[in-house]
Amino acid sequence: MIDKLHHYIRELSIRRKTMEAVKKQNRAFEDGKSGASEEIKTLEGEASALREKIRQLELELEEKAKEASSAEANAGALKKQSEGFLLEYDRLLEENQNLRSQLQSLDRTLSRSDSKKVS
């Protein structure tokens, strides 16, 4: 009976040592787990910030695309207006040339009349 008691005490001591080793491993695992969870939280925060940045950039891109489209439409309208001005300029230039020709013709006619009256 004493041998059995001695045997149980030794077995109890071995089991306590094993239990302490398991507790140490468990603590180390929990410490690593909490460190990893902090790292995960940090990474999740960064990911969230990056998602927000992407959303802002997408909105900015959409705004810039609208501005570019508006600028293209404005450029097209200015080009048409410029073409219209060029046509009007050509018409006025031709009209001016015709009026000058008529004026010169009138001047010659009047000059001849005046020279006939003088003679």
Disulfide bonds with the S-S distance in Angstrom:
none
